[in-house]
Amino acid sequence: MGAREDMYGLFTSVNEINLTNDQGGQSAKEGTHKKNISTSYDLQARMSKKGILWNWGYHDDQVAKEISARIPGFLDYDTDGFSEELYFAALREVPLGLDDYADKVVLEVGCGLGEGLNFLSRVVEAKSMIGLDLSDQAVKRANASLSRKGLRYVQGDAENLPFEDGEVDVLVNIESAHNYPSLEKFLREVARVLKPGGYLTHVDLYTTQRHTFLKELQEQDLGLEWVLDRDISPQVQAAIHGRLAPDGSFHKALREQRVGAIQRHMAKRVGPEAVGGSFAGYTDSGSTRLLKRMGVLPSQFMPPVDSYRHYVAKKI
Ligand SMILES: C[S@@+](CC[C@H](N)C(=O)[O-])C[C@H]1O[C@@H](n2cnc3c(N)ncnc32)[C@H](O)[C@@H]1O
């Protein structure tokens, strides 16, 4: 299967998962979705530059200030800092002090290349931090470049977590759950692996359908008490605008890439979608519309995202 087919598979699956209320009842379909998703992220893991995070980001001046106060010089790395801000914003709402992690086990589900959790390891000193991802290649890269005492990465599935009951104090989940065929299975696993009194902090993009489904799940007895429900769309859109500005990191990365003029032209026009462009109001360029009509590009990359949300839940 080529790169184009891999990406098509991802878009098809993500659209289907987020636009239907079929929440994973059919295991054959679930298997196809997961295969599409892991194959595509394996490919992205092989192609990504070191230090890259895979989320749409977040920007808020106060959060940026708090990060700089906690980690002086944190922008001296080759990122625009927006993706790290999303991680920080997710962790700061967990009702524990940032200095109270010494005896805590932190698990990130859907850790990608591991850079977000590595960033959090600079924010808090936890007893141990474990990142889990479906993509075998992402986990291999994370372990090769980032693992050390107290920080490791494992391959696994959010809907079937390879941990004992009550093993985890804080479970972090950043822009990953829109890939899971069954949000319910994931939340049941979260409740199982969290210690009583432990916390889930979850941020993700939501279609109207998926959000309605989450609200229904929140009414069920999953063993979780929902303590925060915040629409963080404005902060996420601020980061997307920052990235896509002429002097932003999206165009900077394109300028640095050693690719031909046609590839650069295409990436400039098609790429914004991958970093949340349509959610921030960017519309397709003429060339993108043409390629979609010709069937070279999928007619819909991401599902129509209605909001980007932050939830915190406490294990009862
Ligand atoms: C948009 S990326 C976000 C990665 C990371 N959290 C970040 O912000 O950089 C989504 C990640 O979720 C992972 N993922 C998708 N489905 C998964 C599943 N069922 N179990 C675990 N990870 C999954 C993907 O492999 C991918 O690394």
The ligand as an SDF file (V2000), in Angstrom:
LIG
                    3D

 27 29  0  0  0  0  0  0  0  0999 V2000
   -3.0820   13.5000   16.4010 C   0  0  0  0  0  0  0  0  0  0  0  0
   -1.9580   12.3260   17.0940 S   0  0  0  0  0  0  0  0  0  0  0  0
   -1.6090   13.0730   18.6770 C   0  0  0  0  0  0  0  0  0  0  0  0
   -0.3190   12.5540   19.2680 C   0  0  0  0  0  0  0  0  0  0  0  0
    0.1360   13.2780   20.5420 C   0  0  0  0  0  0  0  0  0  0  0  0
   -0.8470   13.1920   21.5870 N   0  0  0  0  0  0  0  0  0  0  0  0
    0.4640   14.7260   20.2420 C   0  0  0  0  0  0  0  0  0  0  0  0
   -0.3310   15.6000   20.6160 O   0  0  0  0  0  0  0  0  0  0  0  0
    1.5170   14.9810   19.6360 O   0  0  0  0  0  0  0  0  0  0  0  0
   -3.0260   10.9570   17.5430 C   0  0  0  0  0  0  0  0  0  0  0  0
   -2.2660    9.7730   18.1250 C   0  0  0  0  0  0  0  0  0  0  0  0
   -3.2150    8.8340   18.6370 O   0  0  0  0  0  0  0  0  0  0  0  0
   -2.7130    7.5300   18.3540 C   0  0  0  0  0  0  0  0  0  0  0  0
   -3.8130    6.5540   18.3870 N   0  0  0  0  0  0  0  0  0  0  0  0
   -4.8280    6.4390   17.5070 C   0  0  0  0  0  0  0  0  0  0  0  0
   -5.6350    5.4170   17.8490 N   0  0  0  0  0  0  0  0  0  0  0  0
   -5.1150    4.8640   18.9730 C   0  0  0  0  0  0  0  0  0  0  0  0
   -5.4950    3.7870   19.8250 C   0  0  0  0  0  0  0  0  0  0  0  0
   -6.5810    3.0390   19.5680 N   0  0  0  0  0  0  0  0  0  0  0  0
   -4.7380    3.5250   20.9020 N   0  0  0  0  0  0  0  0  0  0  0  0
   -3.6310    4.2750   21.1820 C   0  0  0  0  0  0  0  0  0  0  0  0
   -3.2140    5.2980   20.4120 N   0  0  0  0  0  0  0  0  0  0  0  0
   -3.9520    5.6020   19.3330 C   0  0  0  0  0  0  0  0  0  0  0  0
   -2.1090    7.6840   16.9690 C   0  0  0  0  0  0  0  0  0  0  0  0
   -1.2440    6.6200   16.6460 O   0  0  0  0  0  0  0  0  0  0  0  0
   -1.4220    9.0280   17.0910 C   0  0  0  0  0  0  0  0  0  0  0  0
   -0.1120    8.8940   17.5660 O   0  0  0  0  0  0  0  0  0  0  0  0
  1  2  1  0
  2  3  1  0
  2 10  1  0
  3  4  1  0
  4  5  1  0
  5  6  1  0
  5  7  1  0
  7  8  2  0
  7  9  1  0
 10 11  1  0
 11 12  1  0
 11 26  1  0
 12 13  1  0
 13 14  1  0
 13 24  1  0
 14 15  1  0
 14 23  1  0
 15 16  2  0
 16 17  1  0
 17 18  1  0
 17 23  2  0
 18 19  1  0
 18 20  2  0
 20 21  1  0
 21 22  2  0
 22 23  1  0
 24 25  1  0
 24 26  1  0
 26 27  1  0
M  CHG  2   2   1   9  -1
M  END
$$$$
